[in-house]
Amino acid sequence: MIVRIAALAAMLVLPCAATAETVLRARLNADILSFDPGARRDENTDAVILHVVEGLVASREDGAVAPMLASRWTVSPDGRLYTFTLRQGVTFHNGAPLTSAEVVWSLKRYLNPKTRWRCRFEFGDAGIAKIESITAPDPGTVAVRLSKRAPMFLKTLSRGDCGGAGIMHPSSVGPDGAIARLIGTGPFEVGAWKRNQYVELTRFARYAALPGPRDGNTGGKRALVDKVRFLVIPDGSAARAALLRGNLDVLDALSPTELAGVRGRKGVRLEINPTMDLYTVLFQTKDPVLADPRLRRAIALSIDTAGLAKAVTWDTARGNSSPVPRVSPFFGPVQARLRPVDLAEARRLAKAAGYRGQPIRLITNRRYPQCFDAAVLVQAMAAQAGINIQIDTLDWATQLDRYTTGEYQAMIEPFSARLDPSLNFGVLIGDKTKDPRKAWGTPRAREMLKRSMEAETTADRQRAFDDLQTAFMEETPAIALFSSSRIAAVRQNVTGYKGWPAAQQRLWGVGLR
């Protein structure tokens, strides 16, 4: 009798063991803000959402644009009409086929002011080009007409901070117009969201992958695990301990301060990749104290950019006085010139600007340790030139709100990676009366940015970026400090994990032995 019970138990247990779910556990240093692509967002939000939705086009590893949901496209001779042919066999997570109707609905929703899409401004009267119409000639074709030629149109659609202009099924949205449950076409679908605990995504069995290897946010995306669970672990030490205990498989965005604690540990390997993000000191150029560019230049001349970058990144990144990242193909001799430290000139400029020791409030946060460490060093370095900087440490959500509304004097602000220098300068330049986020609002800067976006040859674009860099150093609406390296610690049983210059965590193509 005992033998028969044991045999029956074995029959019951073995099938369960054979079908056990594979769960890849990754870390977020803070919870996502929403499931609304490119709307209420930050770097973590973008990374999670881009596992769920896909756009017509997407960025390659090198920043070039490639097909995603569109198999191909044509551009009219005047550069104003883009006609996209959709891929066949693509299915939404609710089982509905992808057609032009969903694309038109999604793009029009993004352009609705109520959506508060981050990139709506780019497609308005003051952006790269106004979208005049979005139509569906047939179920497999979408046509977008622009007000003028816009060489940056496709690159803007592919931007990670725009949510990749991800195409959603209309049933994603509730009666109030807000996202109820995001339904996309990506390799994973939304599973569960336990706020401030974890976000869980589930493998989409009917996903239609492109052929070939993954390539940035395009190429062959394949879900190699049943579930991805993004665990929210704000404390770096706790995240490191979870990795070493085996409770975490991928520790992405590892702070350089935690590097020594995992380097050389058994069962763990490191991935360190230079990125195209940007750490800056932003100035509110309309502030009465900081309105004079001579004072802003004085602060910049007090900062040892190379030394600061080496210290706050623990020698994993190099200082850079340009918004153009070092790994960009447009990082040339003009961009490579670091602003020198000149305390005597800094004191002279500050005095000429009428500065008399008034405190300048510098906002920072502890969510990104490099931000807080950079603020401390900026404060100490500026003090050597007689400039009184006081640090205000805010939680990340509050700092993000202050950035968005322009309510600050100075701020250590990290910008997520952009894969084109026009986009790097674009986070700084704009009409401050319409977009208070922008630090650099002069007509000269806006005209030079426009020229960089409209240039179509590599040589013309390089000249535009050189001119922008020269003006940036003169006017100093911000101080570029460095582009970071993305550090990930990965357990040895994890296969396929690889970082890239977009500094975005990608868990398609990643499996467990």
Secondary structure as the mmCIF struct_conf table of DSSP 4:
data_model
#
loop_
_struct_conf.conf_type_id
_struct_conf.id
_struct_conf.beg_label_comp_id
_struct_conf.beg_label_asym_id
_struct_conf.beg_label_seq_id
_struct_conf.end_label_comp_id
_struct_conf.end_label_asym_id
_struct_conf.end_label_seq_id
HELX_RH_AL_P HELX_RH_AL_P1 ILE A 2 ALA A 18
TURN_TY1_P TURN_TY1_P1 THR A 19 THR A 19
HELX_LH_PP_P HELX_LH_PP_P1 ALA A 20 THR A 22
STRN STRN1 VAL A 23 LEU A 28
BEND BEND1 ASN A 29 ALA A 30
BEND BEND2 PHE A 35 ASP A 36
TURN_TY1_P TURN_TY1_P2 PRO A 37 GLY A 38
BEND BEND3 ALA A 39 ARG A 40
HELX_RH_AL_P HELX_RH_AL_P2 GLU A 43 ILE A 49
TURN_TY1_P TURN_TY1_P3 LEU A 50 VAL A 52
BEND BEND4 LEU A 56 LEU A 56
STRN STRN2 VAL A 57 SER A 59
TURN_TY1_P TURN_TY1_P4 GLU A 61 ASP A 62
BEND BEND5 GLY A 63 GLY A 63
STRN STRN3 VAL A 65 PRO A 67
BEND BEND6 MET A 68 LEU A 69
STRN STRN4 ALA A 70 VAL A 75
TURN_TY1_P TURN_TY1_P5 PRO A 77 ASP A 78
BEND BEND7 GLY A 79 GLY A 79
STRN STRN5 LEU A 81 LEU A 86
HELX_LH_PP_P HELX_LH_PP_P2 ARG A 87 ARG A 87
TURN_TY1_P TURN_TY1_P6 GLN A 88 GLY A 89
STRN STRN6 THR A 91 THR A 91
TURN_TY1_P TURN_TY1_P7 HIS A 93 ASN A 94
BEND BEND8 GLY A 95 GLY A 95
HELX_LH_PP_P HELX_LH_PP_P3 ALA A 96 ALA A 96
STRN STRN7 PRO A 97 PRO A 97
HELX_LH_PP_P HELX_LH_PP_P4 LEU A 98 LEU A 98
HELX_RH_AL_P HELX_RH_AL_P3 SER A 100 LEU A 111
BEND BEND9 ASN A 112 ASN A 112
HELX_RH_3T_P HELX_RH_3T_P1 PRO A 113 THR A 115
TURN_TY1_P TURN_TY1_P8 ARG A 118 CYS A 119
HELX_RH_3T_P HELX_RH_3T_P2 ARG A 120 PHE A 123
BEND BEND10 GLY A 124 GLY A 124
TURN_TY1_P TURN_TY1_P9 ASP A 125 ALA A 126
BEND BEND11 GLY A 127 ILE A 128
STRN STRN8 ILE A 131 ASP A 138
TURN_TY1_P TURN_TY1_P10 PRO A 139 GLY A 140
STRN STRN9 THR A 141 LEU A 146
BEND BEND12 SER A 147 LYS A 148
TURN_TY1_P TURN_TY1_P11 PRO A 151 MET A 152
HELX_RH_AL_P HELX_RH_AL_P4 PHE A 153 LEU A 157
TURN_TY1_P TURN_TY1_P12 SER A 158 SER A 158
HELX_RH_3T_P HELX_RH_3T_P3 GLY A 160 ALA A 165
HELX_RH_3T_P HELX_RH_3T_P4 PRO A 170 SER A 172
STRN STRN10 VAL A 173 VAL A 173
TURN_TY1_P TURN_TY1_P13 PRO A 175 ASP A 176
BEND BEND13 GLY A 177 ALA A 178
STRN STRN11 ILE A 179 ILE A 179
BEND BEND14 ALA A 180 ARG A 181
BEND BEND15 THR A 185 PRO A 187
STRN STRN12 PHE A 188 LYS A 194
TURN_TY1_P TURN_TY1_P14 ARG A 195 GLN A 197
STRN STRN13 TYR A 198 ARG A 203
TURN_TY1_P TURN_TY1_P15 ALA A 205 ARG A 206
HELX_LH_PP_P HELX_LH_PP_P5 ALA A 209 LEU A 210
BEND BEND16 PRO A 211 PRO A 213
STRN STRN14 ARG A 214 ASP A 215
TURN_TY1_P TURN_TY1_P16 GLY A 216 ASN A 217
STRN STRN15 THR A 218 GLY A 219
BEND BEND17 VAL A 225 ASP A 226
STRN STRN16 LYS A 227 VAL A 232
HELX_RH_AL_P HELX_RH_AL_P5 GLY A 236 ARG A 245
TURN_TY1_P TURN_TY1_P17 GLY A 246 GLY A 246
BEND BEND18 ASN A 247 ASN A 247
BEND BEND19 ASP A 249 ASP A 249
STRN STRN17 VAL A 250 LEU A 251
BEND BEND20 ALA A 253 ALA A 253
HELX_RH_3T_P HELX_RH_3T_P5 PRO A 256 GLU A 258
HELX_RH_AL_P HELX_RH_AL_P6 LEU A 259 VAL A 262
TURN_TY1_P TURN_TY1_P18 ARG A 263 GLY A 264
TURN_TY1_P TURN_TY1_P19 LYS A 266 GLY A 267
STRN STRN18 VAL A 268 PRO A 274
STRN STRN19 LEU A 278 PHE A 283
TURN_TY1_P TURN_TY1_P20 THR A 285 LYS A 286
BEND BEND21 ASP A 287 ASP A 287
TURN_TY1_P TURN_TY1_P21 PRO A 288 LEU A 290
BEND BEND22 ASP A 292 ASP A 292
HELX_RH_AL_P HELX_RH_AL_P7 PRO A 293 LEU A 301
TURN_TY1_P TURN_TY1_P22 SER A 302 SER A 302
HELX_RH_AL_P HELX_RH_AL_P8 THR A 305 VAL A 312
TURN_TY1_P TURN_TY1_P23 THR A 313 ASP A 315
BEND BEND23 THR A 316 ALA A 317
STRN STRN20 GLY A 319 GLY A 319
BEND BEND24 SER A 321 VAL A 324
TURN_TY1_P TURN_TY1_P24 ARG A 326 VAL A 327
BEND BEND25 SER A 328 SER A 328
TURN_TY1_P TURN_TY1_P25 PRO A 329 PHE A 330
HELX_RH_AL_P HELX_RH_AL_P9 PRO A 333 ALA A 336
HELX_LH_PP_P HELX_LH_PP_P6 LEU A 338 VAL A 341
HELX_RH_AL_P HELX_RH_AL_P10 LEU A 343 ALA A 352
TURN_TY1_P TURN_TY1_P26 ALA A 353 GLY A 354
BEND BEND26 GLY A 357 GLY A 357
STRN STRN21 ILE A 360 THR A 364
BEND BEND27 ARG A 366 TYR A 368
HELX_RH_AL_P HELX_RH_AL_P11 PRO A 369 ALA A 383
TURN_TY1_P TURN_TY1_P27 GLN A 384 GLY A 386
STRN STRN22 ILE A 389 THR A 393
HELX_RH_AL_P HELX_RH_AL_P12 TRP A 396 THR A 405
TURN_TY1_P TURN_TY1_P28 GLY A 406 GLY A 406
BEND BEND28 GLN A 409 GLN A 409
STRN STRN23 ALA A 410 PHE A 415
BEND BEND29 LEU A 419 ASP A 420
HELX_RH_AL_P HELX_RH_AL_P13 PRO A 421 GLY A 426
TURN_TY1_P TURN_TY1_P29 VAL A 427 LEU A 428
STRN STRN24 ILE A 429 ILE A 429
BEND BEND30 GLY A 430 GLY A 430
TURN_TY1_P TURN_TY1_P30 LYS A 432 LYS A 434
TURN_TY1_P TURN_TY1_P31 PRO A 436 ARG A 437
BEND BEND31 ALA A 439 ALA A 439
STRN STRN25 TRP A 440 TRP A 440
HELX_RH_AL_P HELX_RH_AL_P14 PRO A 443 GLU A 454
BEND BEND32 THR A 457 THR A 457
HELX_RH_AL_P HELX_RH_AL_P15 THR A 458 GLU A 475
BEND BEND33 PRO A 477 PRO A 477
STRN STRN26 ALA A 478 PHE A 482
HELX_LH_PP_P HELX_LH_PP_P7 SER A 484 SER A 484
STRN STRN27 SER A 485 ARG A 491
TURN_TY1_P TURN_TY1_P32 GLN A 492 ASN A 493
STRN STRN28 VAL A 494 THR A 495
BEND BEND34 GLY A 496 GLY A 496
TURN_TY1_P TURN_TY1_P33 PRO A 501 ALA A 502
TURN_TY1_P TURN_TY1_P34 TRP A 508 GLY A 509
STRN STRN29 GLY A 511 LEU A 512
#
